[in-house]
Amino acid sequence: LGGSADWKGGLIREKLCAANAVIALTEAVGAADPAVASSACRALGKTVEALKVGHQGTKAVVEQMEAARTPETLVGAARSTTPAVSSAALQALSSTVTHSPSLTSRALLSGLIRTVLAGIASADATVATSAFSCVRALSANPSHHAALDAQGFVRALAGVQVPATARARADAAAALADLARNETMRARIAHDGGLGLLLRVMAVAKAGAE
């Protein structure tokens, strides 16, 4: 269903809402079967990715997600001890941060930043990689920088010696580049270990190229 919203456009999104599909998907995030829960997270993420301001169906989807508490539900799922569920929820939240400011605000109020920072420290590479996707999405928007700073964001990033995957390392480097556009965050990068993380990421990339 989420994929159809992406492929077919506004009319399908309206039909999804008329059938309360967003509500059903949000409820499925809490399913006992990890395969069902992770699939629901992925479908919600695809649905959010299809949202465009002013386009047909977008307002209805956002309103239904707000009513269903979809952002809050995804934040809760991101804390799951089942890696497949946690990873899928974090990826859906990354899409949310990128595509919907109003839904992002609700996720932030539900502890998104703390959840993401816990995710980047996960021993599971899939979870950590999805969490770094959220890190990049949050860092790309200057309006989030003050909230990130309040949570010790750069120090937490620097606590990860080397992100486990190439994608996570790329997202970490991109996040630091975006944060460095903010004077306060630039100072944090210099003093809280951000430069060390960047140098470690560069060293891994150089070693891989040799």
VENQUI-V306697 format. One record per helix or strand of 2 or more residues. SS is the DSSP state (helix for helix, strand for strand). FROM is the first residue (numbers start at 1). TO is the last residue. If there is no record, write none. Layout:
# VENQUI-V306697
<<SS	FROM	TO> <SS	FROM	TO>>
This chain:
# VENQUI-V306697
<<helix	2	8> <helix	10	18> <helix	21	28> <helix	34	49> <helix	58	68> <helix	70	78> <helix	83	99> <helix	101	109> <helix	112	120> <helix	125	139> <helix	142	150> <helix	153	158> <helix	166	179> <helix	183	191> <helix	194	209>>
